[in-house]
Amino acid sequence: MTSLTLNWFGMGAHDVLAASNFYGGKLGFAFEEGEENGRPRRYFKTRGMTFELFQAYPERPDVKAWGNGQAFRPVLLVDDLSAATALLRDQGLSYSAQNSTYVAPIEMIGPEEIRWGMMESTGLEMDWAHPFIAGIELKAADLDAQKDFYTRVLGMNLRRESNQDILLDQPGFSAWLRIEAGGKAAPMHFGEEKPAFFHPIWISFETEHVRQVDLWLQAQKVTILHPLTYHEEWQGTDIIIADADGNPVQVVQYGKMEI
């Protein structure tokens, strides 16, 4: 199969203005405003993984916790964890310490209960306007099935494994995916042009050969939430599939092309 690169995640919020005020006003993330099909959109100027915020479908399930209503959790790197948590306290933002030896040590709770992980990286040049998002944590209802999906089907590399979690990476790019047991299967949403907007967070893999990947995915009998489609408004072609737990995953090729 052709190579794929995990480098982007989308977030669906019911109140985009409130979420923009949180990430841009409280935390200081720089962003650009825009629209997609009449829906508000925010493009954050992050380093590492790209972060975009969209208007969620009204039926989007509520988030109760990471792994309960929210499968994917982005992980933000900071140069000084103590200073970062002090900033959260000063801004009146909610966070908690994590007990797991594998997981990001701090969980930040954003608008609509959407969770972020926060880890310290010594030597990082900290810039809250352009924060560094290192990877994604995923809680799995079926750890073995998710391992097979993200390695065999999507081609990520297994870097570390235990009976409670696995760490996956990819060649030539810093973003990683850590999968931990203990999540819940996600409800699958069909029929909309963007079924991922039914979820609080979805992830995206970029490719230069989306037609070939589409054929591969069909041969692997993956669940297709929305078929291969060209989008004139943002000049890209994508397919939306479900992982082994039903979470939405986009595979995309940017640039004008014919279907």
C-alpha positions as CSV (number, residue, x, y, z in Angstrom):
1,M,0.0,0.0,0.0
2,T,1.1,3.6,-0.6
3,S,2.4,5.6,2.3
4,L,0.1,7.6,4.6
5,T,1.0,10.5,7.0
6,L,-0.9,11.2,10.2
7,N,-0.6,15.0,10.5
8,W,-4.0,16.6,11.2
9,F,-7.0,16.4,13.4
10,G,-10.4,18.1,13.3
11,M,-12.6,19.1,16.3
12,G,-16.3,19.6,16.1
13,A,-17.8,22.1,18.6
14,H,-21.4,23.1,19.1
15,D,-20.3,26.7,19.9
16,V,-17.4,27.6,17.7
17,L,-17.2,31.2,19.1
18,A,-16.8,29.9,22.7
19,A,-14.2,27.4,21.6
20,S,-12.3,30.1,19.7
21,N,-12.3,32.3,22.8
22,F,-10.9,29.4,24.8
23,Y,-8.1,28.3,22.5
24,G,-7.4,31.8,21.1
25,G,-8.2,34.0,24.1
26,K,-7.4,31.9,27.2
27,L,-4.5,29.9,25.8
28,G,-3.3,32.3,23.1
29,F,-3.4,30.0,20.1
30,A,-3.1,32.1,16.9
31,F,-5.8,31.2,14.3
32,E,-7.5,32.3,11.1
33,E,-11.2,32.5,10.6
34,G,-13.1,30.9,7.7
35,E,-16.1,28.9,6.6
36,E,-16.8,25.6,5.0
37,N,-20.2,25.1,3.3
38,G,-21.6,28.0,5.4
39,R,-20.3,26.5,8.7
40,P,-17.7,28.5,10.8
41,R,-14.1,27.1,10.7
42,R,-11.0,28.0,12.6
43,Y,-7.5,27.1,11.4
44,F,-5.0,27.2,14.2
45,K,-1.3,27.9,13.5
46,T,0.1,25.0,15.3
47,R,3.4,23.2,15.0
48,G,3.6,19.4,14.7
49,M,0.0,18.3,13.9
50,T,-2.4,20.7,12.3
51,F,-5.5,21.6,14.3
52,E,-8.8,22.8,12.8
53,L,-12.1,23.6,14.6
54,F,-15.5,23.2,12.9
55,Q,-19.2,23.5,13.7
56,A,-20.4,20.1,14.9
57,Y,-23.6,18.5,13.9
58,P,-26.3,19.1,16.5
59,E,-26.6,15.4,17.1
60,R,-22.9,15.1,18.2
61,P,-22.8,13.0,21.3
62,D,-21.8,14.7,24.6
63,V,-18.2,14.1,25.9
64,K,-18.1,12.5,29.3
65,A,-14.4,11.7,29.4
66,W,-11.5,10.7,27.2
67,G,-12.6,7.2,26.1
68,N,-16.2,7.9,26.9
69,G,-17.7,10.1,24.1
70,Q,-14.2,11.2,23.0
71,A,-11.9,8.5,21.6
72,F,-9.1,10.7,20.3
73,R,-7.1,13.0,22.6
74,P,-4.5,15.4,21.1
75,V,-1.3,15.9,23.1
76,L,0.2,19.3,23.6
77,L,3.9,19.6,24.4
78,V,5.2,22.3,26.8
79,D,8.7,23.2,28.0
80,D,7.7,23.4,31.7
81,L,4.7,21.4,32.9
82,S,4.6,23.3,36.2
83,A,4.5,26.7,34.5
84,A,1.9,25.4,32.0
85,T,-0.4,24.2,34.8
86,A,0.1,27.5,36.6
87,L,-1.2,29.2,33.5
88,L,-4.2,27.0,33.4
89,R,-4.9,27.8,37.1
90,D,-4.5,31.6,36.5
91,Q,-7.0,31.4,33.6
92,G,-9.4,29.4,35.7
93,L,-9.2,26.4,33.4
94,S,-9.9,22.8,34.5
95,Y,-7.2,20.1,34.4
96,S,-6.3,17.0,36.3
97,A,-3.3,14.8,36.9
98,Q,-3.2,11.3,35.3
99,N,-2.2,8.2,37.2
100,S,-1.2,6.0,34.3
101,T,2.5,5.5,33.7
102,Y,1.9,5.6,29.9
103,V,-0.5,8.4,29.4
104,A,0.2,12.2,29.2
105,P,0.6,13.3,32.8
106,I,-1.9,16.3,32.6
107,E,-5.3,16.3,31.1
108,M,-6.7,19.7,30.2
109,I,-10.5,20.0,29.9
110,G,-11.6,22.4,27.1
111,P,-15.0,23.7,26.0
112,E,-17.8,21.1,25.8
113,E,-15.7,18.7,28.0
114,I,-13.2,17.9,25.2
115,R,-10.0,16.6,26.7
116,W,-6.3,17.3,25.8
117,G,-3.2,15.7,27.1
118,M,-0.2,17.8,28.1
119,M,3.4,16.6,28.3
120,E,6.7,18.2,29.2
121,S,9.5,18.3,26.6
122,T,12.7,19.8,27.8
123,G,14.4,21.9,25.3
124,L,11.2,22.8,23.4
125,E,11.0,26.4,22.4
126,M,7.6,27.3,23.9
127,D,5.3,29.5,21.9
128,W,1.6,29.5,23.0
129,A,0.6,31.3,19.7
130,H,2.1,28.4,17.8
131,P,1.8,25.4,20.1
132,F,3.4,22.1,19.3
133,I,1.0,19.1,19.1
134,A,3.1,16.0,19.2
135,G,0.5,13.2,18.6
136,I,-2.8,11.6,19.4
137,E,-3.9,9.3,22.3
138,L,-6.7,6.9,21.5
139,K,-8.7,4.8,24.0
140,A,-9.7,1.5,22.5
141,A,-12.6,-0.8,23.2
142,D,-10.7,-3.5,21.3
143,L,-6.9,-2.9,21.6
144,D,-5.9,-5.9,19.4
145,A,-8.3,-4.9,16.6
146,Q,-7.1,-1.3,16.7
147,K,-3.5,-2.4,16.6
148,D,-4.3,-4.4,13.4
149,F,-6.2,-1.5,11.9
150,Y,-3.5,1.2,12.4
151,T,-0.5,-1.0,11.6
152,R,-1.7,-3.5,8.9
153,V,-4.4,-1.4,7.3
154,L,-3.0,2.2,7.6
155,G,0.7,1.3,7.8
156,M,1.9,2.8,11.1
157,N,5.0,1.3,12.8
158,L,4.8,-0.5,16.2
159,R,7.3,1.2,18.4
160,R,6.3,-0.1,21.9
161,E,3.7,-2.6,23.2
162,S,2.3,-3.8,26.5
163,N,-0.9,-5.5,27.5
164,Q,-2.4,-2.1,28.2
165,D,-1.1,0.1,25.4
166,I,0.8,0.4,22.2
167,L,2.8,3.3,20.7
168,L,2.8,3.7,16.9
169,D,4.9,6.1,14.9
170,Q,5.6,6.8,11.2
171,P,8.8,7.3,9.2
172,G,9.9,10.8,8.4
173,F,7.3,12.6,10.6
174,S,7.2,13.3,14.3
175,A,3.5,12.7,15.0
176,W,2.7,9.5,16.9
177,L,-0.4,7.6,17.9
178,R,-0.6,5.9,21.4
179,I,-3.5,3.5,21.9
180,E,-4.6,2.5,25.4
181,A,-7.2,-0.1,26.4
182,G,-10.3,1.0,28.2
183,G,-12.4,3.0,25.7
184,K,-15.9,2.5,24.3
185,A,-17.0,1.8,20.8
186,A,-18.2,4.9,18.9
187,P,-21.6,5.3,17.3
188,M,-21.2,5.4,13.5
189,H,-22.9,8.1,11.5
190,F,-23.7,7.6,7.8
191,G,-25.3,9.7,5.1
192,E,-23.8,13.1,5.6
193,E,-21.1,14.7,3.5
194,K,-18.9,15.0,6.6
195,P,-19.9,12.2,9.0
196,A,-16.8,13.0,11.1
197,F,-18.6,16.2,12.3
198,F,-20.8,13.9,14.3
199,H,-17.8,13.2,16.6
200,P,-15.8,15.6,18.8
201,I,-12.5,14.8,17.3
202,W,-11.4,12.9,14.1
203,I,-7.9,12.3,12.6
204,S,-6.6,12.5,9.1
205,F,-3.9,10.7,7.1
206,E,-2.6,12.5,4.0
207,T,-1.5,10.7,0.8
208,E,-0.4,11.6,-2.7
209,H,-2.3,8.6,-4.1
210,V,-5.8,8.6,-2.7
211,R,-7.3,6.5,-5.4
212,Q,-4.8,3.7,-4.7
213,V,-5.5,4.0,-1.0
214,D,-9.3,3.9,-1.7
215,L,-8.9,0.6,-3.5
216,W,-6.7,-0.8,-0.7
217,L,-9.2,0.1,1.9
218,Q,-12.1,-1.4,0.0
219,A,-10.1,-4.6,-0.4
220,Q,-9.5,-4.7,3.4
221,K,-13.3,-4.5,3.9
222,V,-13.1,-1.4,6.2
223,T,-16.3,0.5,7.0
224,I,-16.7,3.5,4.7
225,L,-18.6,6.3,6.3
226,H,-18.4,8.5,3.1
227,P,-17.0,7.4,-0.3
228,L,-14.2,9.0,-2.2
229,T,-15.3,12.6,-3.0
230,Y,-13.7,15.7,-4.5
231,H,-14.3,18.9,-2.6
232,E,-14.1,22.0,-4.8
233,E,-14.3,24.4,-1.9
234,W,-11.0,23.3,-0.4
235,Q,-9.4,21.6,-3.4
236,G,-9.0,18.1,-2.0
237,T,-10.2,14.5,-2.4
238,D,-11.0,12.4,0.6
239,I,-12.6,9.2,1.9
240,I,-14.0,8.9,5.4
241,I,-13.7,5.5,7.0
242,A,-14.2,4.0,10.5
243,D,-11.5,2.4,12.5
244,A,-12.1,-0.9,14.5
245,D,-14.1,0.9,17.2
246,G,-16.1,3.0,14.8
247,N,-14.1,6.3,15.1
248,P,-13.9,8.5,12.0
249,V,-10.6,8.6,10.0
250,Q,-10.1,10.7,7.0
251,V,-7.7,9.8,4.2
252,V,-7.1,12.9,2.0
253,Q,-5.1,14.1,-1.0
254,Y,-4.9,17.9,-1.4
255,G,-4.8,19.6,-4.8
256,K,-7.3,19.6,-7.7
257,M,-7.8,16.2,-9.3
258,E,-10.5,14.4,-11.2
259,I,-12.5,11.5,-9.8
